[in-house]
Amino acid sequence: MELNKALEVNKNSSLAHYRVAEVFFLQKNYQASANAYRESLNGDGEPRWTEVWSHLQLGKIFDVTGSATAPSMNTGKLSRPTTTPRARSTSADATCKNPSSGKKKEKETRQKIWSVPPGE
């Protein structure tokens, strides 16, 4: 496989890891795909679009597998959000419509979405 050759030449190639992840995703091997997308994120960052698309594809894997976990902002561990995706969207919309509510509203929203302890 040419992607393996590319990785032998440059083990840090974000693009090669991204393409490997795509193949795993198409084979419905979601764990291997997620791992390869993470390797892409840890790679050389070239081309630059691989960073954004790796994040998007990781989100897609969470959607496909039905995983409702998100990384906690302060521990790096996975935690279950306290609101549904619809509620998070509504909350974000309200914040965008009323930006004058400032940092307090942002902090409350962040705590609600990510279960961040107060004071973080």
C-alpha positions as CSV (number, residue, x, y, z in Angstrom):
1,M,0.0,0.0,0.0
2,E,1.4,3.4,-1.0
3,L,0.3,5.0,2.3
4,N,2.5,2.6,4.2
5,K,5.4,3.6,2.0
6,A,4.7,7.2,2.7
7,L,4.6,6.6,6.4
8,E,7.9,4.7,6.2
9,V,9.5,7.7,4.5
10,N,7.9,10.3,6.9
11,K,6.4,8.7,10.0
12,N,5.2,12.2,11.0
13,S,3.2,12.8,7.8
14,S,-0.2,14.2,8.8
15,L,-1.5,13.7,5.3
16,A,-0.5,10.0,5.2
17,H,-2.1,9.4,8.6
18,Y,-5.2,11.2,7.5
19,R,-5.5,9.0,4.4
20,V,-5.0,5.9,6.5
21,A,-7.8,7.1,8.8
22,E,-10.1,7.5,5.8
23,V,-9.5,3.9,4.7
24,F,-10.3,2.6,8.2
25,F,-13.4,4.8,8.4
26,L,-14.7,3.4,5.1
27,Q,-14.0,-0.2,6.4
28,K,-16.1,0.8,9.5
29,N,-13.1,0.2,11.7
30,Y,-13.9,3.3,13.8
31,Q,-11.3,2.8,16.6
32,A,-8.4,2.4,14.2
33,S,-9.8,5.4,12.2
34,A,-9.9,7.6,15.3
35,N,-6.4,6.6,16.3
36,A,-5.1,7.5,12.8
37,Y,-6.9,10.8,12.9
38,R,-5.2,11.5,16.2
39,E,-1.9,10.6,14.7
40,S,-2.6,13.0,11.9
41,L,-3.2,15.7,14.5
42,N,0.1,14.9,16.2
43,G,2.0,14.9,12.8
44,D,3.8,17.6,10.9
45,G,0.6,19.5,10.2
46,E,1.0,19.6,6.5
47,P,-1.1,20.3,4.6
48,R,-2.8,22.6,7.2
49,W,-6.3,21.4,6.4
50,T,-5.6,18.0,7.9
51,E,-5.9,19.5,11.4
52,V,-9.4,20.8,10.9
53,W,-10.7,17.8,9.0
54,S,-9.2,15.4,11.5
55,H,-11.2,17.1,14.2
56,L,-14.3,17.0,12.1
57,Q,-13.9,13.4,11.2
58,L,-13.3,12.5,14.9
59,G,-16.7,14.2,15.6
60,K,-18.2,12.2,12.8
61,I,-16.9,8.9,14.4
62,F,-18.5,9.9,17.7
63,D,-21.8,10.5,15.9
64,V,-21.6,7.2,14.0
65,T,-20.7,5.2,17.0
66,G,-23.4,6.9,19.2
67,S,-20.8,8.0,21.6
68,A,-22.0,11.0,23.7
69,T,-18.7,11.6,25.4
70,A,-16.6,14.7,25.2
71,P,-13.2,15.5,26.7
72,S,-13.4,17.4,30.0
73,M,-11.7,20.7,29.7
74,N,-9.8,20.3,33.0
75,T,-8.9,16.6,33.3
76,G,-8.5,15.3,29.8
77,K,-10.8,12.5,30.8
78,L,-14.0,11.7,29.1
79,S,-17.2,12.8,30.7
80,R,-20.8,12.7,29.7
81,P,-22.3,16.1,28.8
82,T,-25.2,17.2,31.0
83,T,-27.3,18.5,28.2
84,T,-28.5,17.1,24.9
85,P,-27.0,18.3,21.6
86,R,-30.3,20.2,20.9
87,A,-30.0,22.0,24.3
88,R,-26.3,22.9,23.6
89,S,-27.3,24.3,20.2
90,T,-30.1,26.4,21.7
91,S,-27.8,27.6,24.5
92,A,-25.1,28.6,21.9
93,D,-27.8,30.4,19.8
94,A,-29.0,32.4,22.9
95,T,-25.4,33.4,23.7
96,C,-24.8,34.6,20.1
97,K,-28.1,36.6,20.1
98,N,-27.2,38.3,23.4
99,P,-23.5,38.9,23.4
100,S,-23.9,41.6,26.1
101,S,-24.4,38.9,28.7
102,G,-20.6,38.7,28.7
103,K,-18.2,36.3,30.5
104,K,-20.7,35.2,33.1
105,K,-23.1,33.7,30.5
106,E,-20.1,32.1,28.7
107,K,-18.9,30.5,31.9
108,E,-22.4,29.2,32.8
109,T,-22.8,27.8,29.3
110,R,-19.3,26.1,29.4
111,Q,-20.1,24.6,32.8
112,K,-23.4,23.3,31.5
113,I,-22.0,21.8,28.3
114,W,-18.7,20.3,29.6
115,S,-19.5,19.8,33.3
116,V,-16.6,22.0,34.3
117,P,-16.5,22.6,38.0
118,P,-17.2,26.2,39.1
119,G,-14.1,28.4,39.3
120,E,-12.3,26.8,36.3
